[in-house]
Amino acid sequence: MKEFKTRKLFFSKYPYKILLDFTDDKLNPTDSIRIVRQWASKRFKKDLMSNWKEDWEFRISDTYTKCYVYLEKLSDVEAISKRFEKNITEFHKPSNDKILNLLIDDKDNYKRKLIIQSSLYFGEFRYKFVCKLKNSKDEDAVYEWMTEYGSGAGLQFNTDWVFTPSSQSLYVKDKQQLMVIYLSLREYIKYCEEIMLETEI
């Protein structure tokens, strides 16, 4: 089993992720997934079609041979690990309790998502706005606002901020600019990410 560090909450909620691989099982892959769902239904005492995402969530591979399970509580991680021990090939978790608490405390911050990693974006940008641009007209609107506002605020392209249409992302250095950007471009913005360096923890 490979272990990985959780850098941010999965789906803005879950600190733990487990990969279950049923490739070598004698069961039909769809039967394996059904067993996982049945286990979860019993574990969380909820109907499979009723609010199960409150406690856990999962994604199934196209071949139905693998299943990613996302969990909020360590006790549930331990339970599924015990039940499907031979099928677990990956386990993602925060590296320590301090990081876990930082991520959980940030869970209800809908405008900003905390990410813990070793370096800033491009080595110098702490904040990233993830945008939702439908076409080139939306891109032009973002560029036009950045040019007009940046000129008045003394912000330089590729120095104080960077916009990359290919990833639909706007990278920013100065926290003071976040609210202005969000209010001015909110129709084009999904959310904002903020990096916390591992050395700062």
C-alpha positions in Angstrom: 0.0 0.0 0.0 1.3 3.4 -0.9 0.7 6.4 1.5 0.3 10.0 0.4 0.0 13.3 2.2 -3.3 15.1 2.1 -2.6 18.6 1.0 -6.2 19.8 0.9 -9.6 18.5 1.7 -11.2 16.3 -0.9 -14.4 17.8 -2.2 -13.8 20.6 0.4 -14.8 18.2 3.2 -12.8 14.9 3.5 -9.2 14.6 4.8 -8.9 10.9 4.0 -9.0 9.1 0.7 -8.6 5.3 0.1 -8.2 3.5 -3.2 -9.8 0.0 -3.3 -8.6 -2.2 -6.1 -10.8 -5.2 -7.0 -8.9 -6.2 -10.2 -7.7 -9.5 -8.7 -11.0 -10.4 -7.1 -12.9 -13.4 -8.4 -16.1 -11.5 -8.1 -17.6 -9.5 -10.9 -16.3 -5.9 -10.5 -19.8 -4.5 -10.2 -20.4 -7.0 -7.4 -17.3 -5.7 -5.5 -18.6 -2.1 -5.7 -22.0 -3.3 -4.5 -20.3 -4.9 -1.5 -18.6 -1.6 -0.7 -21.9 0.2 -0.8 -23.6 -2.4 1.4 -20.8 -2.1 3.9 -21.2 1.7 4.0 -24.9 1.5 4.3 -24.5 -0.7 7.4 -21.6 1.3 8.8 -23.4 4.6 8.6 -26.9 3.2 9.1 -28.3 5.1 6.2 -30.2 4.2 3.1 -27.9 4.1 0.1 -29.9 6.7 -1.7 -30.4 9.0 1.3 -27.8 11.6 2.3 -24.9 9.1 2.3 -22.6 11.9 1.1 -22.8 13.4 4.6 -20.5 10.7 5.9 -18.6 9.4 3.0 -18.3 9.6 -0.8 -16.8 7.4 -3.5 -15.9 7.5 -7.2 -15.7 4.4 -9.4 -13.3 3.8 -12.3 -14.6 3.3 -15.8 -13.8 -0.4 -15.6 -15.5 -0.8 -12.2 -12.4 -2.4 -10.9 -11.3 0.5 -8.6 -13.1 2.6 -6.2 -11.9 5.8 -4.4 -13.5 6.2 -1.0 -13.4 9.6 0.7 -14.0 9.7 4.5 -14.2 12.4 7.2 -13.4 10.5 10.3 -10.4 8.3 11.2 -12.6 5.8 12.9 -14.3 5.2 9.5 -10.9 4.9 7.8 -10.0 2.2 10.4 -13.2 0.3 9.8 -13.0 0.2 6.0 -9.3 -0.7 6.3 -10.2 -3.7 8.4 -13.0 -4.8 6.1 -11.1 -4.3 2.8 -7.5 -4.7 3.9 -6.4 -6.8 0.9 -8.0 -4.4 -1.6 -6.4 -1.1 -0.3 -3.6 0.1 -2.6 -3.5 3.8 -1.7 -4.1 5.8 1.4 -4.1 9.6 1.6 -4.0 11.3 5.0 -2.7 14.5 6.6 0.8 13.9 7.8 0.0 15.0 11.4 -2.8 16.2 13.7 -1.8 19.8 13.3 -2.3 19.8 9.6 -5.5 17.8 10.0 -6.9 20.4 12.3 -5.9 23.2 10.0 -7.7 21.6 7.1 -10.8 20.9 9.1 -10.9 24.4 10.6 -10.9 25.7 7.1 -13.7 23.4 5.9 -16.5 26.0 6.1 -14.6 28.7 4.3 -16.5 28.6 1.0 -14.6 31.4 -0.7 -11.1 30.1 0.0 -9.6 26.6 0.0 -6.4 26.0 2.1 -3.7 24.0 0.4 -0.6 22.8 2.3 2.6 22.3 0.2 6.3 23.0 0.1 6.3 25.9 -2.4 4.2 28.8 -3.7 2.7 28.8 -7.2 5.5 29.6 -9.6 7.6 30.0 -6.5 6.1 33.4 -5.6 2.2 33.5 -5.7 0.3 32.4 -2.6 -3.2 32.8 -3.9 -5.0 31.3 -6.9 -8.4 32.1 -8.2 -9.9 29.2 -10.1 -12.1 30.7 -12.8 -15.1 29.5 -14.9 -14.7 31.0 -18.3 -17.1 29.8 -21.0 -15.4 31.4 -24.0 -12.9 33.9 -25.3 -15.3 36.7 -24.5 -15.0 35.8 -20.8 -11.2 35.7 -21.1 -11.2 39.2 -22.7 -13.4 40.5 -19.9 -11.0 39.3 -17.3 -8.0 40.7 -19.2 -9.8 44.0 -19.7 -10.6 44.4 -16.0 -7.1 43.4 -14.9 -5.5 45.9 -17.3 -7.8 48.7 -16.1 -7.6 48.0 -12.4 -4.0 47.0 -12.5 -3.0 50.2 -14.1 -4.7 52.3 -11.4 -3.4 50.1 -8.6 0.1 49.9 -9.9 0.0 46.1 -10.5 2.3 44.6 -13.1 1.4 41.5 -15.2 3.6 38.5 -14.5 5.0 40.3 -11.5 2.2 41.0 -9.1 -0.3 38.7 -10.7 -0.5 36.1 -13.5 -3.5 35.0 -15.6 -3.3 31.7 -17.4 -6.3 31.1 -19.7 -5.3 27.5 -20.4 -5.9 26.5 -16.7 -8.4 29.3 -16.2 -6.5 30.5 -13.2 -5.5 33.9 -11.8 -2.4 33.9 -9.5 -2.0 36.8 -7.0 0.7 37.8 -4.5 -1.0 40.4 -2.3 -3.8 39.4 0.1 -5.0 43.0 0.0 -6.2 42.5 -3.6 -8.3 39.4 -3.0 -11.6 41.0 -2.0 -11.4 43.5 -4.8 -10.7 40.8 -7.4 -13.5 38.6 -6.0 -16.1 41.3 -6.0 -15.1 42.6 -9.4 -14.8 39.2 -11.1 -17.2 37.1 -9.0 -19.2 35.9 -12.0 -16.1 34.4 -13.5 -14.7 32.9 -10.2 -15.3 29.4 -8.7 -13.2 29.7 -5.6 -9.8 30.9 -4.3 -7.0 28.7 -3.1 -4.4 29.8 -0.5 -1.1 28.1 0.0 0.2 27.5 3.5 3.9 26.4 3.3 4.9 23.4 5.3 7.7 25.4 6.8 5.1 27.8 8.2 3.3 25.2 10.3 
